[in-house]
């Protein structure tokens, strides 16, 4: 079966750095997405990785290792508004998105 | 962000009611999706439409009936639902290009079935 694993919940401190991991087992790979979802709102696109390595976008970076079936989302200089759920999704060989259950990130002052 | 809109935002219905959810995308995309999101579970893909044609139906019960009259509008017709159908229903759209094809989501309809 296809599976995406990410921690259910993480807590971090304002101003700090946090890394949210995602491991996947899918039938094929055609890209990995990270989305942010604030409570009661739409998931919003954060990043896309299809090749190995690090993609940086301001305070957020996303890393991919296809050989290890592994990605992480790195959030720097955390702000209170970063409190949200972070969803990892992998596009499989049929171009379907397989979703993780999301990681709820709690930022404390 | 008003690229994808959904109405209503909240809906309470009894098991014998019939209601419809509406989604509209203003992004010029050619693919639209319905997802179900339950607490602490992954997003479940329900239906996919490409160029108004349904291309995916992931074993969704017949009490959910989608309709896509054009590439900008998507409906989900609901009838005789069960309490376990209570969830957040998300609509998304994308430009099917074979490349990144990022999906953009609406704010969802929070459905409660009594």
Backbone of each chain as ProteinMPNN parsed JSONL, in Angstrom:
{"seq_chain_A": "XXXXXXXXXXXXXXXXXXXXXXXXXXXXXXXXXXXXXXXXXXXXXXXXXXXXXXXXXXXXXXXXXXXXXXXXXXXXXXXXXXXXXXXXXXXXXXXXXXXXXXXXXXXXX", "coords_chain_A": {"N_chain_A": [[0.822, -1.2, 0.0], [0.226, 2.357, -0.233], [1.832, 4.945, 1.543], [2.173, 7.73, 3.682], [4.12, 9.183, 6.124], [4.14, 11.325, 8.872], [4.956, 13.314, 11.751], [2.449, 13.629, 14.293], [2.079, 15.875, 15.908], [3.893, 18.817, 16.808], [5.886, 20.937, 18.873], [7.211, 24.183, 19.18], [9.38, 26.995, 19.824], [8.821, 30.495, 19.599], [10.771, 32.3, 17.284], [12.647, 30.326, 17.041], [13.968, 27.374, 15.298], [12.412, 24.826, 13.38], [12.033, 21.459, 12.309], [10.136, 19.549, 10.189], [9.435, 16.296, 9.514], [8.92, 13.975, 6.805], [8.142, 10.853, 5.629], [7.889, 8.512, 2.962], [6.19, 5.899, 1.21], [5.491, 4.984, -1.832], [3.848, 4.07, -4.926], [5.827, 4.662, -7.29], [7.126, 7.954, -8.096], [6.489, 11.326, -8.489], [7.046, 13.867, -7.63], [6.951, 15.964, -4.702], [4.964, 17.628, -2.341], [4.525, 20.352, -0.054], [2.127, 21.686, 2.1], [0.51, 24.332, 3.882], [-1.85, 24.6, 6.473], [-4.012, 26.559, 8.126], [-6.134, 26.5, 10.987], [-9.446, 25.814, 10.154], [-9.183, 26.87, 7.646], [-8.239, 27.03, 4.099], [-5.935, 24.613, 2.744], [-2.738, 25.83, 1.848], [-0.358, 26.214, -0.714], [3.059, 25.517, -0.211], [5.626, 24.474, -0.994], [7.483, 22.658, -3.535], [9.115, 19.736, -4.447], [11.019, 17.909, -6.707], [13.402, 16.971, -7.527], [16.368, 15.71, -5.906], [17.568, 17.372, -3.006], [17.808, 20.694, -1.613], [15.295, 23.146, -1.401], [14.882, 26.534, -1.156], [12.87, 29.035, 0.307], [12.56, 31.95, 1.364], [11.819, 32.098, 4.758], [11.207, 29.464, 4.841], [12.222, 26.168, 3.991], [12.578, 23.287, 1.927], [13.44, 19.888, 1.788], [14.535, 17.08, -0.122], [15.05, 13.587, -0.428], [15.105, 11.208, -2.662], [16.009, 8.581, -2.801], [15.895, 7.75, -0.206], [13.265, 8.046, 0.373], [12.271, 10.364, 1.652], [11.565, 13.496, 3.122], [11.905, 16.837, 4.367], [10.51, 19.705, 5.974], [11.701, 22.812, 6.712], [11.468, 25.323, 9.029], [12.367, 28.539, 9.748], [13.239, 31.13, 12.158], [10.809, 31.269, 13.68], [7.433, 32.343, 13.804], [4.48, 33.435, 15.54], [2.313, 33.201, 13.853], [2.935, 31.036, 12.354], [1.883, 28.841, 13.493], [0.098, 26.102, 12.713], [-1.242, 23.447, 10.651], [0.835, 21.222, 8.841], [1.027, 19.802, 5.764], [2.11, 16.973, 4.025], [2.525, 15.731, 0.766], [2.64, 13.32, -1.807], [3.117, 12.807, -5.249], [2.128, 10.102, -7.129], [2.942, 7.335, -9.39], [0.74, 7.323, -11.017], [0.069, 9.908, -11.142], [-1.476, 10.731, -9.032], [-2.202, 12.431, -6.007], [-0.921, 11.508, -2.942], [-1.652, 11.776, 0.377], [-0.283, 12.84, 3.533], [-1.28, 12.696, 7.025], [-0.855, 15.082, 8.195], [0.964, 17.481, 10.17], [0.554, 18.994, 13.182], [1.628, 22.05, 14.159], [2.65, 23.748, 16.95], [3.295, 26.882, 18.167], [5.043, 28.421, 20.729], [5.276, 31.287, 22.87]], "CA_chain_A": [[0.0, 0.0, 0.0], [0.927, 3.632, -0.257], [1.801, 5.507, 2.874], [2.936, 8.931, 4.003], [4.214, 9.309, 7.575], [4.671, 12.553, 9.44], [4.551, 13.382, 13.162], [1.113, 14.172, 14.495], [2.119, 17.198, 16.521], [5.199, 19.292, 17.267], [5.852, 22.213, 19.568], [8.458, 24.923, 19.058], [9.363, 28.313, 20.444], [8.918, 31.654, 18.713], [12.137, 32.686, 16.983], [13.504, 29.147, 16.884], [13.912, 26.623, 14.039], [11.782, 23.515, 13.539], [12.093, 20.607, 11.12], [9.026, 18.595, 10.137], [9.845, 15.212, 8.63], [7.905, 13.224, 6.058], [8.658, 9.693, 4.906], [6.831, 8.025, 2.081], [6.294, 4.672, 0.409], [4.461, 5.125, -2.86], [4.108, 3.393, -6.196], [6.344, 5.698, -8.164], [7.305, 9.282, -7.508], [6.474, 12.418, -9.462], [7.074, 15.149, -6.952], [6.471, 16.038, -3.323], [4.433, 18.951, -2.014], [4.203, 20.753, 1.307], [1.07, 22.681, 2.22], [0.215, 24.844, 5.222], [-3.289, 24.761, 6.672], [-4.448, 27.113, 9.393], [-7.404, 25.92, 11.433], [-10.636, 26.353, 9.522], [-8.877, 27.524, 6.369], [-7.794, 26.172, 2.995], [-4.5, 24.332, 2.608], [-2.068, 26.703, 0.886], [0.869, 25.635, -1.245], [4.307, 26.061, 0.295], [6.83, 24.114, -1.75], [7.445, 21.497, -4.408], [10.423, 19.135, -4.731], [10.975, 16.735, -7.588], [14.78, 16.505, -7.558], [17.013, 15.685, -4.593], [18.237, 18.59, -2.574], [17.135, 21.694, -0.783], [14.664, 24.29, -2.053], [14.708, 27.556, -0.12], [11.915, 30.091, -0.022], [12.437, 32.807, 2.528], [12.046, 31.411, 6.04], [10.864, 28.053, 4.695], [13.024, 25.363, 3.058], [12.135, 21.896, 1.853], [14.506, 18.99, 1.351], [14.07, 15.79, -0.639], [15.942, 12.496, -0.8], [14.255, 10.188, -3.279], [16.52, 7.239, -2.495], [15.483, 7.418, 1.162], [11.83, 8.264, 0.542], [12.286, 11.246, 2.823], [11.572, 14.933, 2.922], [11.601, 17.641, 5.544], [10.201, 21.128, 5.847], [12.438, 23.544, 7.741], [10.926, 26.652, 9.254], [13.297, 29.338, 10.543], [12.729, 32.382, 12.761], [9.392, 30.985, 13.84], [6.513, 33.383, 14.249], [3.242, 32.858, 16.077], [1.412, 32.912, 12.738], [3.318, 29.748, 11.758], [1.075, 27.793, 14.121], [-0.779, 25.576, 11.657], [-0.908, 22.077, 10.266], [1.673, 21.145, 7.647], [0.65, 18.579, 5.053], [3.05, 16.438, 3.038], [1.803, 14.952, -0.243], [3.499, 12.788, -2.868], [2.435, 12.418, -6.479], [2.626, 8.763, -7.47], [3.154, 7.06, -10.815], [-0.511, 7.636, -11.715], [-0.123, 11.347, -10.956], [-2.408, 10.99, -7.94], [-1.571, 12.927, -4.792], [-1.1, 10.716, -1.728], [-1.494, 12.773, 1.441], [-0.079, 12.508, 4.928], [-2.339, 13.174, 7.915], [-0.536, 16.437, 8.627], [1.649, 17.732, 11.446], [0.089, 20.221, 13.829], [2.75, 22.766, 14.767], [2.246, 24.718, 17.971], [4.38, 27.815, 18.483], [4.872, 29.044, 22.038], [6.064, 32.528, 23.003]], "C_chain_A": [[0.849, 1.239, 0.0], [0.765, 4.317, 1.087], [2.687, 6.737, 2.979], [2.939, 9.071, 5.518], [4.798, 10.656, 7.956], [4.201, 12.627, 10.883], [3.197, 14.064, 13.297], [1.149, 15.606, 14.996], [3.54, 17.538, 16.935], [5.004, 20.641, 17.941], [7.206, 22.882, 19.43], [8.264, 26.317, 19.646], [9.516, 29.411, 19.397], [10.382, 32.061, 18.538], [13.076, 31.534, 16.719], [13.358, 28.556, 15.477], [13.237, 25.288, 14.32], [11.85, 22.767, 12.218], [10.974, 19.584, 11.207], [9.37, 17.547, 9.085], [8.652, 14.527, 7.973], [8.601, 12.066, 5.371], [7.524, 9.091, 4.099], [7.204, 6.696, 1.448], [5.148, 4.728, -0.588], [4.837, 4.324, -4.094], [4.533, 4.46, -7.188], [6.423, 7.048, -7.464], [7.354, 10.317, -8.623], [6.361, 13.758, -8.765], [6.478, 15.09, -5.568], [6.1, 17.481, -3.001], [4.343, 19.12, -0.504], [3.147, 21.852, 1.241], [0.969, 23.101, 3.687], [-1.295, 25.017, 5.337], [-3.551, 25.312, 8.064], [-5.837, 26.565, 9.7], [-8.577, 26.61, 10.754], [-10.406, 27.01, 8.176], [-8.428, 26.514, 5.318], [-6.323, 25.821, 3.145], [-3.911, 25.267, 1.559], [-0.71, 26.128, 0.538], [2.094, 26.323, -0.677], [5.485, 25.76, -0.624], [6.607, 22.842, -2.547], [8.875, 21.038, -4.638], [10.222, 17.948, -5.658], [12.382, 16.142, -7.755], [15.359, 16.541, -6.147], [17.636, 17.037, -4.272], [17.311, 19.517, -1.826], [16.571, 22.816, -1.648], [14.375, 25.32, -0.96], [13.775, 28.651, -0.613], [11.725, 30.94, 1.212], [12.742, 32.038, 3.802], [11.808, 29.909, 5.939], [11.791, 27.391, 3.684], [12.454, 23.964, 3.052], [13.234, 21.07, 1.215], [13.901, 17.68, 0.879], [15.242, 14.846, -0.863], [15.07, 11.381, -1.349], [14.716, 8.782, -2.929], [16.088, 6.79, -1.102], [13.983, 7.568, 1.369], [11.565, 9.237, 1.674], [12.311, 12.701, 2.389], [11.458, 15.613, 4.281], [11.302, 19.069, 5.135], [10.874, 21.824, 7.02], [11.877, 24.956, 7.841], [11.872, 27.401, 10.198], [12.597, 30.562, 11.109], [11.219, 32.3, 12.967], [8.613, 32.182, 14.376], [5.229, 32.712, 14.72], [2.302, 32.456, 14.951], [1.769, 31.613, 12.013], [2.602, 28.577, 12.423], [0.011, 27.349, 13.126], [-0.487, 24.095, 11.523], [-0.136, 22.112, 8.961], [1.471, 19.772, 7.01], [1.709, 18.232, 4.014], [2.246, 15.599, 2.055], [2.768, 14.542, -1.341], [2.645, 12.43, -4.072], [3.012, 11.096, -6.946], [2.72, 8.571, -8.989], [1.907, 7.318, -11.656], [-0.856, 9.119, -11.638], [-1.239, 11.664, -9.964], [-1.617, 11.503, -6.751], [-1.934, 12.019, -3.63], [-0.736, 11.633, -0.561], [-1.12, 12.137, 2.776], [-1.205, 13.103, 5.759], [-2.071, 14.576, 8.441], [0.143, 16.473, 9.98], [1.141, 19.053, 12.003], [1.268, 20.853, 14.548], [2.217, 23.834, 15.704], [3.457, 25.574, 18.299], [4.065, 28.479, 19.816], [5.757, 30.287, 22.139], [7.376, 32.267, 23.733]], "O_chain_A": [[2.06, 1.174, 0.211], [-0.306, 4.276, 1.694], [3.793, 6.781, 2.441], [1.875, 9.078, 6.138], [5.826, 11.074, 7.424], [3.158, 12.066, 11.218], [2.848, 14.953, 12.521], [0.357, 16.446, 14.57], [4.301, 16.668, 17.36], [4.078, 21.387, 17.62], [8.24, 22.224, 19.55], [7.145, 26.75, 19.923], [10.259, 29.258, 18.428], [11.135, 32.154, 19.508], [14.185, 31.737, 16.225], [12.725, 29.139, 14.597], [13.458, 24.685, 15.37], [11.738, 23.362, 11.146], [10.875, 18.84, 12.183], [9.571, 17.87, 7.914], [7.543, 14.505, 8.507], [9.549, 12.271, 4.612], [6.358, 9.147, 4.492], [8.373, 6.412, 1.189], [3.985, 4.542, -0.231], [5.994, 3.948, -4.282], [3.699, 5.083, -7.843], [5.861, 7.248, -6.387], [8.139, 10.21, -9.565], [5.678, 14.667, -9.236], [5.605, 14.268, -5.289], [6.82, 18.42, -3.34], [4.115, 18.158, 0.229], [3.243, 22.799, 0.46], [1.295, 22.34, 4.598], [-1.942, 25.518, 4.418], [-3.341, 24.624, 9.062], [-6.604, 26.216, 8.802], [-8.688, 27.835, 10.776], [-11.31, 27.634, 7.62], [-8.26, 25.326, 5.594], [-5.54, 26.642, 3.621], [-4.509, 25.476, 0.503], [0.0, 25.617, 1.403], [2.174, 27.551, -0.656], [6.245, 26.656, -0.992], [5.69, 22.064, -2.285], [9.745, 21.838, -4.982], [9.368, 17.094, -5.424], [12.533, 14.965, -8.083], [14.899, 17.304, -5.297], [18.152, 17.737, -5.143], [16.189, 19.164, -1.463], [17.261, 23.366, -2.507], [13.711, 25.019, 0.032], [13.859, 29.124, -1.746], [10.83, 30.683, 2.017], [13.79, 31.403, 3.919], [12.166, 29.161, 6.849], [12.11, 27.973, 2.647], [11.908, 23.504, 4.055], [13.87, 21.483, 0.246], [12.888, 17.223, 1.408], [16.279, 15.23, -1.404], [14.38, 10.693, -0.598], [13.889, 7.883, -2.777], [15.933, 5.595, -0.847], [13.479, 7.244, 2.444], [10.74, 8.975, 2.55], [12.982, 13.079, 1.428], [10.965, 15.015, 5.237], [11.767, 19.567, 4.11], [10.646, 21.472, 8.177], [11.823, 25.688, 6.852], [12.14, 26.946, 11.31], [11.54, 30.982, 10.638], [10.461, 33.146, 12.493], [9.062, 32.913, 15.259], [4.93, 31.577, 14.351], [1.57, 31.475, 15.079], [1.011, 31.14, 11.166], [2.708, 27.441, 11.959], [-0.865, 28.126, 12.747], [0.396, 23.556, 12.19], [-0.415, 22.928, 8.082], [1.709, 18.734, 7.627], [2.143, 19.079, 3.233], [1.375, 14.832, 2.467], [3.616, 15.331, -1.757], [1.582, 11.825, -3.935], [4.221, 10.967, -7.138], [2.593, 9.522, -9.76], [2.003, 7.509, -12.868], [-1.949, 9.53, -12.027], [-1.868, 12.72, -10.037], [-0.492, 11.065, -6.511], [-3.112, 11.785, -3.36], [0.358, 12.196, -0.522], [-1.578, 11.044, 3.109], [-1.99, 13.913, 5.266], [-2.941, 15.192, 9.056], [-0.075, 15.606, 10.826], [1.282, 20.1, 11.371], [1.842, 20.247, 15.453], [1.44, 24.704, 15.309], [4.514, 25.06, 18.665], [2.979, 29.024, 20.016], [6.846, 30.334, 21.567], [8.164, 33.191, 23.935]]}, "seq_chain_B": "XXXXXXXXXXXXXXXXXXXXXXXXXXXXXXXXXXXXXXXXXXXXXXXXXXXXXXXXXXXXXXXXXXXXXXXXXXXXXXXXXXXXXXXXXXXXXXXXXXXXXXXXXXXXXXXXXX", "coords_chain_B": {"N_chain_B": [[-7.076, 35.551, -0.489], [-8.847, 34.569, -3.239], [-9.034, 32.712, -5.197], [-10.215, 30.161, -5.36], [-13.426, 29.478, -4.505], [-15.895, 28.471, -2.113], [-19.165, 27.458, -1.286], [-21.892, 26.442, 0.833], [-20.081, 27.779, 3.709], [-20.479, 26.517, 6.078], [-22.53, 23.778, 7.044], [-25.365, 22.192, 8.249], [-27.106, 19.238, 8.341], [-29.86, 16.938, 8.213], [-30.22, 13.364, 8.129], [-32.014, 12.745, 6.155], [-32.113, 14.814, 4.445], [-31.554, 16.761, 1.39], [-28.863, 18.332, -0.066], [-26.607, 20.712, -1.618], [-23.195, 21.28, -2.366], [-21.143, 23.943, -3.44], [-18.574, 24.903, -5.69], [-16.278, 27.199, -7.026], [-13.84, 28.165, -9.344], [-11.463, 30.668, -10.08], [-9.216, 30.726, -11.576], [-8.633, 29.896, -14.079], [-8.136, 27.228, -14.487], [-8.064, 23.735, -15.578], [-8.723, 21.426, -14.3], [-10.539, 19.964, -11.627], [-11.282, 19.15, -8.214], [-12.742, 17.129, -5.633], [-12.32, 16.763, -2.178], [-12.37, 14.95, 0.917], [-11.933, 15.831, 4.261], [-11.163, 14.58, 7.281], [-10.816, 14.735, 10.836], [-7.495, 14.459, 11.897], [-6.839, 12.667, 9.902], [-5.568, 11.664, 6.669], [-6.066, 13.707, 3.723], [-8.78, 12.711, 1.717], [-9.192, 11.796, -1.517], [-11.997, 12.336, -3.511], [-13.407, 12.837, -5.983], [-12.398, 13.568, -9.359], [-12.217, 15.918, -11.947], [-11.372, 16.459, -15.257], [-11.158, 18.82, -17.715], [-13.957, 19.038, -17.6], [-14.745, 16.4, -17.604], [-15.349, 13.485, -15.741], [-12.748, 11.873, -14.19], [-11.874, 10.391, -12.067], [-13.171, 8.383, -9.502], [-13.149, 7.641, -6.458], [-14.22, 5.12, -5.237], [-16.452, 6.194, -3.955], [-19.375, 6.506, -1.969], [-22.704, 6.29, -3.349], [-24.381, 8.209, -2.36], [-23.13, 10.566, -2.526], [-22.901, 12.82, -5.096], [-21.299, 14.068, -7.832], [-21.105, 17.039, -9.9], [-20.165, 18.701, -12.816], [-20.561, 21.349, -14.534], [-19.12, 23.122, -16.11], [-15.711, 24.14, -16.742], [-15.127, 25.824, -14.649], [-16.817, 25.505, -12.53], [-17.964, 23.41, -9.906], [-19.942, 20.969, -8.388], [-21.195, 19.295, -5.472], [-23.506, 17.042, -4.816], [-25.597, 16.086, -2.201], [-27.225, 13.46, -0.5], [-29.317, 11.656, 1.73], [-27.327, 11.294, 3.76], [-24.894, 9.978, 6.141], [-24.067, 10.061, 9.656], [-21.278, 9.652, 9.865], [-20.34, 10.909, 7.673], [-19.856, 13.462, 8.287], [-17.616, 16.081, 8.058], [-14.866, 18.065, 6.769], [-15.253, 19.392, 3.622], [-13.366, 19.78, 0.867], [-12.631, 21.679, -1.986], [-10.612, 21.738, -4.893], [-8.44, 23.069, -7.444], [-6.525, 22.74, -10.477], [-4.004, 23.262, -13.009], [-3.804, 21.109, -15.476], [-0.932, 19.952, -16.59], [1.06, 18.184, -16.744], [3.359, 18.758, -15.471], [4.479, 20.455, -12.672], [1.918, 21.073, -11.634], [0.345, 22.171, -9.437], [-2.074, 21.988, -6.877], [-4.747, 24.096, -5.958], [-6.581, 25.202, -3.23], [-9.969, 25.614, -2.048], [-11.711, 27.213, 0.746], [-13.263, 25.338, 1.983], [-16.164, 23.406, 3.028], [-17.71, 23.022, 6.033], [-19.236, 20.27, 7.165], [-21.924, 18.955, 8.98], [-23.615, 16.151, 9.883], [-26.617, 15.182, 11.18]], "CA_chain_B": [[-7.0, 34.614, -1.625], [-10.201, 34.247, -3.685], [-8.901, 31.914, -6.408], [-11.19, 29.077, -5.311], [-14.435, 29.787, -3.498], [-16.819, 27.395, -1.806], [-20.344, 27.797, -0.496], [-21.732, 27.293, 2.008], [-18.905, 27.478, 4.525], [-20.926, 25.59, 7.122], [-23.812, 23.16, 6.699], [-25.884, 21.163, 9.146], [-28.233, 18.596, 7.673], [-30.321, 15.666, 8.719], [-29.897, 12.235, 7.253], [-32.971, 12.622, 5.052], [-32.063, 16.031, 3.619], [-30.746, 16.857, 0.174], [-28.197, 19.627, -0.155], [-25.514, 20.749, -2.589], [-22.036, 22.132, -2.131], [-20.725, 24.592, -4.68], [-17.188, 25.343, -5.778], [-15.985, 27.968, -8.228], [-12.437, 28.58, -9.407], [-11.253, 31.856, -10.915], [-7.797, 30.644, -11.923], [-8.486, 29.425, -15.452], [-7.648, 25.852, -14.477], [-8.887, 22.783, -16.32], [-9.004, 20.249, -13.477], [-11.138, 20.281, -10.326], [-11.247, 18.001, -7.314], [-13.396, 17.136, -4.316], [-11.649, 16.01, -1.14], [-12.943, 14.897, 2.258], [-10.908, 15.929, 5.292], [-11.614, 14.255, 8.635], [-9.815, 15.073, 11.848], [-6.323, 13.601, 12.075], [-6.726, 11.702, 8.803], [-5.128, 12.285, 5.41], [-7.079, 14.095, 2.756], [-9.279, 11.619, 0.885], [-9.681, 12.241, -2.817], [-13.309, 11.755, -3.832], [-13.682, 12.927, -7.422], [-11.549, 14.432, -10.177], [-12.721, 16.279, -13.263], [-10.446, 17.099, -16.189], [-11.915, 19.353, -18.845], [-15.372, 18.738, -17.312], [-15.004, 14.957, -17.631], [-14.929, 12.839, -14.5], [-11.682, 10.903, -14.443], [-11.635, 9.598, -10.871], [-14.23, 8.221, -8.52], [-12.443, 6.722, -5.559], [-15.12, 4.263, -4.454], [-17.268, 7.06, -3.104], [-20.774, 6.051, -1.939], [-23.582, 6.971, -4.313], [-25.069, 9.327, -1.718], [-22.389, 11.745, -2.989], [-23.021, 12.858, -6.55], [-20.674, 15.294, -8.325], [-21.554, 17.606, -11.171], [-19.214, 19.708, -13.299], [-21.187, 21.893, -15.732], [-18.072, 23.75, -16.927], [-14.403, 23.988, -16.097], [-14.979, 26.747, -13.524], [-17.777, 25.199, -11.472], [-18.059, 22.019, -9.473], [-20.931, 20.786, -7.337], [-21.292, 17.999, -4.82], [-24.88, 16.871, -4.354], [-25.615, 15.215, -1.032], [-28.552, 12.984, -0.103], [-29.356, 10.548, 2.703], [-25.988, 11.112, 4.329], [-24.743, 9.327, 7.434], [-23.271, 10.88, 10.581], [-19.839, 9.521, 9.609], [-19.978, 11.781, 6.55], [-19.497, 14.77, 8.842], [-16.204, 16.341, 7.765], [-14.606, 19.263, 5.96], [-15.191, 19.037, 2.205], [-12.503, 20.742, 0.192], [-12.549, 21.704, -3.433], [-9.324, 22.229, -5.375], [-8.295, 23.113, -8.897], [-5.152, 22.783, -10.963], [-3.837, 23.301, -14.447], [-3.225, 19.827, -15.846], [0.108, 20.261, -17.575], [2.055, 17.122, -16.699], [4.548, 19.221, -14.763], [4.261, 20.606, -11.233], [0.473, 20.898, -11.482], [-0.027, 22.439, -8.051], [-3.497, 22.13, -6.589], [-5.115, 25.243, -5.135], [-7.764, 24.79, -2.49], [-10.932, 26.514, -1.457], [-11.713, 27.193, 2.212], [-13.968, 24.17, 2.475], [-17.487, 23.429, 3.657], [-17.748, 22.176, 7.237], [-20.527, 19.581, 7.126], [-22.324, 18.167, 10.142], [-24.804, 15.344, 9.601], [-27.224, 14.775, 12.46]], "C_chain_B": [[-8.411, 34.215, -2.042], [-10.147, 33.416, -4.955], [-9.923, 30.802, -6.489], [-12.158, 29.382, -4.171], [-15.376, 28.609, -3.32], [-17.974, 27.95, -0.977], [-21.204, 26.554, -0.31], [-20.449, 26.952, 2.764], [-19.239, 26.479, 5.628], [-22.3, 25.055, 6.73], [-24.142, 22.097, 7.734], [-27.086, 20.548, 8.45], [-28.605, 17.287, 8.358], [-30.067, 14.586, 7.701], [-30.848, 12.103, 6.075], [-32.937, 13.835, 4.121], [-31.31, 15.813, 2.318], [-30.161, 18.261, 0.136], [-27.113, 19.54, -1.224], [-24.421, 21.691, -2.128], [-21.592, 22.687, -3.476], [-19.274, 25.034, -4.582], [-17.011, 26.102, -7.088], [-14.513, 28.365, -8.208], [-12.287, 29.686, -10.449], [-9.819, 31.899, -11.43], [-7.566, 30.17, -13.35], [-7.975, 28.008, -15.554], [-8.589, 24.911, -15.229], [-9.177, 21.495, -15.549], [-9.556, 20.704, -12.128], [-11.323, 19.005, -9.53], [-12.179, 18.227, -6.119], [-12.591, 16.226, -3.386], [-12.521, 16.004, 0.117], [-11.8, 14.955, 3.257], [-11.55, 15.69, 6.658], [-10.468, 14.493, 9.594], [-8.737, 13.995, 11.94], [-6.201, 12.497, 11.044], [-6.203, 12.408, 7.559], [-6.316, 12.731, 4.564], [-7.468, 12.891, 1.907], [-9.807, 12.204, -0.418], [-10.993, 11.534, -3.128], [-13.518, 11.693, -5.348], [-12.686, 13.87, -8.082], [-12.247, 14.683, -11.495], [-11.599, 16.949, -14.039], [-11.239, 17.537, -17.403], [-13.387, 18.922, -18.769], [-15.696, 17.243, -17.329], [-14.497, 14.321, -16.338], [-13.903, 11.767, -14.817], [-11.376, 10.037, -13.237], [-12.895, 9.568, -10.021], [-13.712, 7.174, -7.561], [-13.392, 5.977, -4.631], [-15.964, 5.07, -3.479], [-18.716, 6.555, -3.133], [-21.665, 6.909, -2.827], [-24.386, 8.095, -3.678], [-24.337, 10.66, -1.963], [-22.416, 11.734, -4.512], [-22.407, 14.154, -7.068], [-21.293, 15.752, -9.635], [-20.584, 18.712, -11.569], [-19.761, 20.288, -14.597], [-20.201, 22.603, -16.671], [-16.778, 23.723, -16.13], [-14.2, 24.908, -14.904], [-15.839, 26.384, -12.325], [-17.831, 23.705, -11.19], [-19.065, 21.965, -8.333], [-20.771, 19.395, -6.727], [-22.687, 17.905, -4.22], [-24.902, 15.781, -3.284], [-27.044, 14.749, -0.75], [-28.426, 11.739, 0.75], [-27.981, 10.252, 3.263], [-26.048, 10.454, 5.699], [-23.917, 10.223, 8.36], [-21.769, 10.799, 10.328], [-19.376, 10.327, 8.399], [-19.658, 13.195, 7.017], [-17.994, 14.976, 8.691], [-16.095, 17.704, 7.099], [-14.471, 18.81, 4.511], [-14.478, 20.158, 1.467], [-12.576, 20.57, -1.314], [-11.167, 22.239, -3.813], [-9.349, 22.282, -6.893], [-6.819, 23.133, -9.248], [-5.163, 22.906, -12.477], [-3.108, 22.031, -14.84], [-2.217, 20.056, -16.956], [1.168, 19.183, -17.621], [3.306, 17.519, -15.961], [4.229, 19.336, -13.271], [2.791, 20.445, -10.871], [0.01, 21.051, -10.045], [-1.529, 22.58, -7.92], [-3.717, 23.304, -5.653], [-6.488, 24.974, -4.531], [-8.69, 25.946, -2.141], [-10.934, 26.358, 0.048], [-12.491, 26.031, 2.809], [-15.369, 24.455, 2.981], [-17.433, 22.477, 4.838], [-19.141, 21.582, 7.342], [-20.749, 18.783, 8.404], [-23.629, 17.462, 9.801], [-25.361, 14.823, 10.923], [-28.141, 13.567, 12.276]], "O_chain_B": [[-9.113, 33.574, -1.259], [-11.11, 33.406, -5.722], [-10.449, 30.521, -7.566], [-11.752, 29.524, -3.017], [-15.623, 27.846, -4.254], [-17.788, 28.788, -0.095], [-21.249, 25.698, -1.194], [-19.809, 25.941, 2.479], [-18.388, 25.699, 6.056], [-23.123, 25.773, 6.162], [-23.328, 21.23, 8.052], [-27.988, 21.265, 8.016], [-27.777, 16.63, 8.989], [-29.737, 14.864, 6.548], [-30.532, 11.424, 5.098], [-33.655, 13.872, 3.122], [-30.554, 14.855, 2.151], [-30.877, 19.251, 0.287], [-26.748, 18.455, -1.676], [-24.686, 22.758, -1.573], [-21.651, 22.011, -4.503], [-18.81, 25.478, -3.531], [-17.529, 25.696, -8.128], [-13.999, 28.837, -7.194], [-12.884, 29.651, -11.525], [-9.274, 32.972, -11.689], [-6.42, 30.054, -13.785], [-7.436, 27.615, -16.588], [-9.748, 25.238, -15.482], [-9.803, 20.579, -16.081], [-9.102, 21.698, -11.561], [-11.498, 17.923, -10.09], [-12.374, 19.353, -5.663], [-12.231, 15.102, -3.734], [-13.305, 16.924, 0.351], [-10.816, 14.226, 3.129], [-12.366, 16.484, 7.127], [-9.298, 14.457, 9.211], [-9.023, 12.802, 12.046], [-5.53, 11.494, 11.286], [-6.377, 13.618, 7.412], [-7.42, 12.198, 4.68], [-6.609, 12.144, 1.437], [-10.745, 13.001, -0.422], [-11.099, 10.311, -3.028], [-13.771, 10.628, -5.912], [-12.199, 14.824, -7.475], [-12.805, 13.764, -12.094], [-10.958, 17.88, -13.553], [-11.912, 16.729, -18.043], [-13.972, 18.495, -19.765], [-16.844, 16.871, -17.084], [-13.376, 14.577, -15.898], [-14.157, 10.864, -15.613], [-10.677, 9.032, -13.372], [-13.583, 10.574, -9.846], [-13.817, 5.973, -7.812], [-13.379, 6.167, -3.415], [-16.162, 4.676, -2.33], [-19.23, 6.214, -4.198], [-21.411, 8.097, -3.028], [-25.018, 8.87, -4.397], [-24.855, 11.733, -1.652], [-22.006, 10.759, -5.142], [-22.925, 15.234, -6.783], [-21.908, 14.978, -10.369], [-20.228, 19.559, -10.749], [-19.453, 19.768, -15.669], [-20.426, 22.673, -17.879], [-16.768, 23.321, -14.967], [-13.192, 24.787, -14.207], [-15.622, 26.893, -11.225], [-17.756, 22.867, -12.089], [-19.048, 22.801, -7.43], [-20.287, 18.461, -7.365], [-23.011, 18.591, -3.251], [-24.313, 14.711, -3.442], [-27.972, 15.558, -0.76], [-27.563, 10.889, 0.532], [-27.522, 9.11, 3.246], [-27.102, 10.382, 6.33], [-23.148, 11.058, 7.884], [-21.055, 11.777, 10.553], [-18.179, 10.421, 8.126], [-19.234, 14.032, 6.22], [-17.197, 14.152, 9.14], [-17.09, 18.399, 6.894], [-13.659, 17.936, 4.208], [-14.919, 21.307, 1.446], [-12.581, 19.454, -1.834], [-10.621, 23.099, -3.122], [-10.166, 21.629, -7.542], [-5.974, 23.493, -8.429], [-6.18, 22.688, -13.134], [-1.916, 21.89, -14.564], [-2.579, 20.317, -18.103], [2.083, 19.248, -18.442], [4.228, 16.714, -15.828], [3.747, 18.371, -12.678], [2.459, 19.756, -9.907], [-0.642, 20.162, -9.499], [-2.179, 23.216, -8.75], [-2.981, 23.492, -4.684], [-7.424, 24.574, -5.222], [-8.262, 27.086, -1.964], [-10.252, 25.486, 0.586], [-12.392, 25.766, 4.007], [-15.713, 25.588, 3.316], [-17.152, 21.289, 4.684], [-20.113, 22.299, 7.58], [-19.877, 18.037, 8.849], [-24.625, 18.105, 9.472], [-24.681, 14.126, 11.676], [-28.735, 13.09, 13.243]]}, "name": "protein", "num_of_chains": 2, "seq": "XXXXXXXXXXXXXXXXXXXXXXXXXXXXXXXXXXXXXXXXXXXXXXXXXXXXXXXXXXXXXXXXXXXXXXXXXXXXXXXXXXXXXXXXXXXXXXXXXXXXXXXXXXXXXXXXXXXXXXXXXXXXXXXXXXXXXXXXXXXXXXXXXXXXXXXXXXXXXXXXXXXXXXXXXXXXXXXXXXXXXXXXXXXXXXXXXXXXXXXXXXXXXXXXXXXXXXXXXXXXXXX"}
